[in-house]
């Protein structure tokens, strides 16, 4: 099962969630109706009153819908708000202790290995239990929360297993489902909260002769709300348990170390995973282990499978199972160890387009080792610079500078001097010299390493950064392929900071709706990878005929022309397609790029940038020949 299939399953689970939610509402409507019969002293004389049932059902559904809508609205800012509600504090590198820095390093390595931006990390300082969670709407806005107890009691391998488990939730679409679950179930919990309010409220002048007082009805609502609470826990258990087994297996797949996550389970049998935060009940389904202690029917209501069963399943993985988990792409150590997975750039193992599709949203041990190698290749000044705001800004500016033409670079620096202070200009030039010596495959990972630093600033600061990068590129006089890739990735990564309430939804379910956009993107990739007109046309057709229904569509014989602006607009529309359509598009892009069994850095960067923007993260294994050949994409814009 690949990334796109997991995304579809997550969508199906959302439909399952809505069905269970509707069933819970029906149960509560009937319970409230019966309570009203007693309040109005109609029972046991009459058990059916259509008018009363209509008003009870209508008002109950409206109340639950409004409460759920309000909670979903409050959750629109995503994982950071949940982490803060649970008492989490943003873990900043320069303020972190040794345990915190180790955690940040593991998260960085896992993020680079999986091809997503480095998530913000929150430390739940007051929680002594062993637990962790991932929250967000997409891999692009995910956050990870870890308890202090996890840092104190787990070694690096065990902590790596926990983070691998949480990255599975990030990559498999579980986070969005968890947030929707949290929002919907708040509506059911609202009945209990309303009953508690009425129970505490005393109405002056009320008497027993006029009927039961409101506080008694409040007690009834609390009892009914308790039913809703149990229904909510059942829904959480129904939706979450199988996803936990999958995340456990993925953690083993990511690290190829069953002992790491098994060691965590063994420690959890002896220690505690419960949280003391008031919001633990609402977020209990998001955690690595059980955040609540249930006194009865734990097997039924627990959001997580029993630890013994989780240990048994991990322990049942034999060497053959682990071998099957290996990535279909295996790299061989040659030269500097950074070239992986493609023929044509030395002694590399060829990779097929199908294998690229299977790598989307996946982390294999070779990717993890490769990410560690990439990070080790970065000069210390860059490794430390991405963690400090002014230095990270200078690195972003340096990435936008022209490195081969001194005249163009001088023009860019002249423009930059008009809007930035001299010390920042000086840092930019220093970093540009270091970046000029880097392997091109390190540039996109360098962008991802900067994102957590920028996300600590305000939306206005992020917008100002993007405008300055754009100004440097405009001062160049024309938009290069790397400039386009940089803008595409940087804008996408900072989108949750600039507009935290904007979330993409599926709008396109048919290839007909995005056919022209797909054609334009494949045209761009064909022109980047080939130089001769007949080769360009052949690469283009190779990709187009991988799209579903290609035989029924009107297809040009040669690639269409389009500016970078046109390509950006098409990619933005393709983001709104279903996971299956995105899978077909990534497959078509891979066939276009791999027609000649070679991938240049420019092809690799454009392919990865397109996939990243579609929220289909590809690991940074696309390294081959050094240098950026000039691409012909049509008019610049």
N, C-alpha and C positions, 0 to 999 in steps of 0.2 A: 504494500500500500504506500503510495507516494504522497507528497505534500498536497497536491490538488485533491486527491481522494479524501484525505483527512479534512480538508476545508469543506468538501461537500458533506461529509459526515457531520461536521459541526453545524452546518446549515440544517441538516435533517434533525439533529438533536434540538435545534431551536424550535422546529415545528413540534417535536415531541414535547418540549417544555411548555409550549403554548397549549397543547392538548391537555396536559396534566394540570396546568394552571386553571383552565376552563372547568375541568372536573372538580377541582378544589373549590372554586367559586360556587358551583352548583350545590355541593355539599353544605357550604356555609349559608347559602340562601335558604335552603330547606331548614337548617338548624335555627336561623334567625326567625323564620316564619313561625316555627313551632313555639319559640320563645315569645313572640308577639301574641300568639293565641292565648297563652297563659297570662301575659300582662293585661290583655283586654278581657280576661275571664270568659273567653269564648270556648276554651277547652274545659272539659271533654265533651261539651254539648255538640260542638261542630269542629270538624277537622279540616274542612276544605272551604275556603272563602276566596274566590277568584280575584276579587278586587284587592283584598289585603295582600294576597300573594304577589299580584302584579306590582303593587307599590313597594313591597319589601324587596322583591327581585330588582326592580328598577333602581331604588335608592342604594341598595347594597352594591350593585354592579358599578353605579356611578361613583360611589365612595371609593371602592377598590381601584377603579380605573384612574381616578384623580390622584389617589395616593401613589399608585405605581408610576403614573406619568410624572408626578413631582419628583419621586426618587430617581427616575431615569434622567430627568432634567438635571438633578443635582450631580449625577454621575458623569455628566457630559465631559468633564475635564479629565476623566480617565483615572489611570492607576495612581497618579501622584496624590490625588485627593484621598483615595482609599488608604494609601500608606500613611498619610498624615492623620487620618481619623483613627488609625490603629496605633498611633503614638510613634510612628516612624520619623526619623530625622535623616535628611539627605546626607549621604556619606561623601564628604569632600576629601580628595586625596591629601591635600596639605594638612588637613586637620585629623586624618585617620591615624589610629595606632597601628601597630604591626599586624594585628589580626585583621583590621579593616583593610589595610593595603593588600594583604593576601587575597581577601575576598574580591577587591576591585580588580586585581590582576587576573583572577580566574574568570570573572565576568567579561573582561576585555578579551581574553583569549577565546572564550566561547562565542562571543559576538562576532569577532573577526572570522572565526572558523565557519560560522553559519551564514555570514554575509548580511547581518542586520546591523543597525546602528547600536552603539553600546548603550544598554538600558541604564537609566538612573537607578542607583542602589540606595535603598533606605534601610537604616539600622533600627530595629526595635529594641532600644537600649534597655528598657525595663522588663523585657520578657526573658526569663531564665530558661524556658523550655527550648527544645530543639525543634525549630520549625522555619518555614520559609514560604513565600508565595510570589506569584507573578500576576500582574494586573495591567490592563490596557485594552485598547480596541484593536490595534494592529501591531505587528512587530516593530513598526516605526515609532510607536509611542509607548512601548512597554516599560514598566518599572519592575524591579525585583526588590522584595523586602526579606530581610533575614534577621532572625532574633539574635540577641547577644549570646544566648545559650548555645546556639549553633557554632558560633565562633570560638567559644570557650571549650566545647566538648568534642568537636570534630577535627580530625586531622585534614591535611590538604586533599587527599584522595577522597575522603568521605564528603568534604565540602564540595568538591568538584562533582561528585555524584548527585548531590542535592541541586546544584546549579544546573547540571545537565537535565535533571527532571523538570525544573522550572522552564528551561529553554524549550523543552518539548511542548509544554503548554503554550508558550509564545508562538512557536512555529506551526502548531497543529490547529490553531483557531479556537482553542479552548477559552482564551481570555474574554473575547467578545461574548461568548455564551455565558460565562460566569457573571459578567456585568449585567447582562439581560436578566439572568436568574436573580441576581441581587435586587434589581429594580422591580421586577414583577412580584417577587415574594414580599416586598415591603407593603404592597397593597393588601395582602392577606393579613400581615401582622398589624395593619392599621385597625382592623376590627378589634383586636385585643387592646390596642392603645386607646381606642374610643371607649371601650367598656371600662377601662381603668379610670378614664377621665370622669365618666358618669358615676362610677362607684364612689369617687372622692367628692363628688359635687352633691351638696345637700340643698334641696329645694324648699325654701321656707313656705310654710303653710300647707305642705302636702300631708295627706292623711291616708291611713290604710284603707278607709272606707271608699275612697275615690279610686282605688286600684293600687297595684304594686307601685312603690316609689321608684324614681329613676335609678337610685343606687342599686336596687335589686335587678333592674334591667341591665345595669352596667355589669353586675356580676355575671349575668347570663351571657352578655357579650364577651366578657373575659373568658368564660368557659368555651364559648364558640370560637373565640380567637385562639384559644389553646389548641382546638382541633385544627385550625388553620396553621398554627405553628408546627404541629406534627405533620400535616400535609406538606408544608414547606420542607421539612427535613426529609420526608419520603421522596419528594421531587429532587432534592439535592442528591440524595443517595442514588436515585435512579439515573440521573444525568452524569454524575461524577465518577462513580466507581470504576467503570471500564476505562475511562480516560486516565485514571491513576495507574492502572496496570500498564497501559500503553506508555505513559510517561516514565515508569520504572524501566521498562524494556528499552526505551529510547536513551535513557541515561547510560545504560550499559553499552548500547550501540555507539553513543558519542565518545565514550571514554575507553571502551574495550576493557573495562575493569569491574567485573561483578562484585568484587570484594569491597569496593568503595561504598556503593549504595547499600549493600548488605550489612556492612558495618554500622551504617546509620540506623537501620531497622533493629539491629541487635541492641544498640544503645537506647533506642526508643522503648524497647521492652523493659529496660531497667530504669529509665528516666521518664521525663514528662514532656509532652508536646503541647500541653494546654496553654492558652493565652489568658491573660488577666484583663486585656483591653475590653471596654464595654462593647465595641463593635465586632467582637469575635464571632458572635452568633450569626450576624448577617453575612460575614465574609468567611464562614467556616469551610465552605466548599472550595475555597481558593488555595488552601494551605497544603503543604507537603504531607503533614500528618494531621491527625485529629486535633482540632483546636478546642474542642469541647469534651467534657467528660459526661457521658450519658449514664444514668443510673439504672436504666431499664431498656430492654429491647435494643441493645447496642448494635447487634448484628443487623437489625432492620433499619435503624435510623441513622447510623454512623455514615458520614459523608465519604469515608475512606474504607477500603477493604481491611480485614484483620491483618496485623503485622505478620502473623505466622503464614498466611496465604501469600503475602507479598514476598516473603523470604523464600517460600517454597517455589514460587514461579521463577524467581531469579536463579535459585539454586538448580532448577531443572534445566537451565540452559547448558547444553553440553558443547564441546569444541566445534561440532558441526553447526550448531545453531549460531555460535559466534562467528564462524566463517561466513555463514549466509548473511550476517549483518554487515560484512565488509562492503565498503563502497565498490561499485563496479569499476571505478577508476583507481588504479594503483600506481603510485609514482615510484620512480627509481631514483636513488640518490646519485646525482651527477653534478659536478661543478659546485655551485654555491648552494644547491639543494632547494632553490626556490622555483625551478621550472618543473611543472607537474602536468601530466595528463594529456599532452598533445604531441603528435608527431610533427616534425618539421623544425624544431628548435633544439637540435642536439639529439641525444638518446632518450626519447620520451615515448611512453606507451600511448598509442592512439586511443582516442575516446570517440564514442558514437554520439549522435544527437540524443538518442534514447537515454543514454547514461547522463547527459546534461540535465534532461528533464527529471531524472531520478535524483539528481543531486540538489534540486531546488528544495529549500526548507529542510535540508538534512545536514547532519554533522557526523562525519566519520573520523576515526582516530587520526588518519593521515591528514585530514583537514585541520584537526586540532594541533597536531605536531607542526603542520605547515604554518598555522597562525602564530605559534610560538616562535618559529624560525623568522617569520616576517617581522615580528616585534623585536626580536634580537638584532635584526639587521638595521633597525632605526638608530641613528646617532642619539646619544643621551640627551643632547640639547633639544631634539625634536620630541623625544619621549616625555621629557619634563615640560617642554613648551606647550604641548597640547592641553596640559592640565591647568594652565594659568591664562586668565582671560586676555590680557594684552598680547602675550606671546602667541596664543592660539589665533587671535585676530591677525597678527603679522604672518603667521603660517598660511592662513586662508588667502591673504593678499598675495603672498609669494607664489602660491599654487596658481594664481590667475595671471602672473607675470609671464611675458614672453622671455624664454630662456636662451633662444638661439640668435635673436636679432637684437643687438644692443641699441639700435636706433629706435625700434618700437618700444623696447623696455624703457628707454629714457623718456619717451612720450608718455608712457603709463605712469612713471614716477612723477613726472611734472604735474600730471592731473592729480595724483594722490596727495602731493604736497599742498594742494589747495584745500583739502578737506581733512587731513590728518596731521597730528603733531610730528615734529622732527624725530623724536625718539622712536616712534612707531615706524616711521619710514626707514630708519637705520636698522631696526630689527627685521623688517621685511626684506631688506637687501641681504642681511646676514643669512636668513633662512633660505632665501632664493638660491644662494650659492650651494647650500647643503642639499636642497631638493634637486638641484641640477645634477648632483652626483648619485641620486637614488635610482634604484631599479624602478622602472615605470610601474611595475606591479604593486609598489608600495604606496602609490598616491591615493588610491581610493580607500585603503585601510587607514591612511593618515587622516583623511576627511572624517571617517567614522570615529576615530579616536578623539577628534575635537568636539564632537556634538555634545557630549555631557557637559563640557565647560560652557558652551554657548547657551545651553538650556537652563543654566543657572541664572542667566540674565533675563531682562524683561523682553516682552514681545517687541517693544520699540527698538531695543538694542539689536535684536536679531534681524529686524527689518532693515536697520541702518547698515548692518554688516552685509546683508545681501545686496543692498543698493550700492555699497562701495565696491564689492566684488564685480557687480555688473558695470560700474563706471570704469574700473580698470580694464575690463574686457572691451568695452566700447572704445576706450582710448587706443586700443590696439589697431582699430580701423576695420577689422574683419573678424568674424567669429570662427575660431579654429574648432576642430573636433573635440580636443581636450577641454576647451572652454565650455563647449556645450555640455559635455559629460559632467564637468564640475558644477555648472549651474543646475543641471537636472538633479544631481544627487544632493547637493547642498540645500537647495530649495525644498526638496522632498523631506530630507531629514529634519529640517527646522520647521516644517509645517505645523507639527503639534505645539510648538512654542509660539509661533506667530498667530495661529488660529486654533486654540486647543479644543474648541467645541465643534469643529468641522470634521465630519467622519464620512467616508465614502460608503455608498450603498450600491447594491446590484441594480443596474438599470437595463443592461443589455443581456438578453438570454439567447440571441440568435446571431450567427455570423453575418447575416445580411445587414444587421444594424451597425456593424463595425468593419465592414469589408473594406471600404476605402481607406480607413485608418490603418488597417493591417497591411494593405498594399503599400502605403507610404512608408511605414516602418521597415518592411522587408526591402523596399527599394534603397533606403538609407544604408542598411547593413550590407547589401550586395555591392554598393558603390565603395564602401569602406574597405571591403576585403579583396576586391579585384581591381585590375587596372585596364584590361582590354575589354572593349565593348561586348564581344561575344561571351567572354567569361562572366561579365557583370550580368548579362541577360540570362545566362544559364543558371547562375547562382540565385538570381531572383526567382526564376521559374521553379527551381528546386524547393525553395521555401514556400511559394504560393500553393503548390499542389499538395502540400502537407496540411493546408487548412481544410476544415470540414466543408463539404459541399463545393469544393473548388470547381468541379466540372459543370456546375449549374450557374456559376457566376461569370460575369463579364470581366475577363482578365486581360490587361494589356500585355503585349509581347515583350516589351522592354520596361525597365523600372520607370516610375513616374518621377518628375522633378518636384521638389518641395524644399522650402527654406527650413532652417532650424526652428523657426517659430511655428511653422505648420506641423513639423514632426512633434514638437512639444504638445501642441493642441491635440494631436491624434493619440499620443501616449496618455494624456489626461482622460480622454474618452475611454480608452482601453482599460483604464483602472476600474471602470464601472461594469466590467463584464463579469460573468460567472466564473468560478474557478475552472470549470471544464474548458471554457473558451480561452482562458488565460493559458491553460496547459497546451492547448492546440497552438496558440500563438508562440509560446516559448519553444515548442517543438519545431515550428516553422522557422523561427529565428535561428535555432541551432543548426538546422539543415542548410540554411543559407550560409552561415559562417563556416561550417565544417565541410563544405563541398570539396575543398582541396586538402582536407586533413591537416590544415595548418590554421593557427589562430595568431594573428599579430596582436601586440598590446592594444592597438587602437580598436580592433574588432572586439577584443576581450572587454575593454572598458565600456564600449558602447552597448554590448550585449548585457553586461552586468548592470549598467545604469538603467537600461530599459526594464530589465527584470526587477531591479530594486524598486523602481517607481511604480511597477505593477503590484508591489508587495509580494513578489515571488523571489525571495533572497537566494542568490547563488553564491556558494563558497568561493573564496579568492584563489581558485586553482587554475584560472585561465591565463597562464603565463607561457610565453613562447619566445618570440623574437624581440630583441630590444629595439626601441625606436618607434616613432610615430610617423608612418608615411602619410602624406597629405591625402585627404579624402575629397571626393567630388560628390557633393550632395545636392547640387543645384544652387539656386540663388541663396545668398546668405541673408539671414534676417534675425 
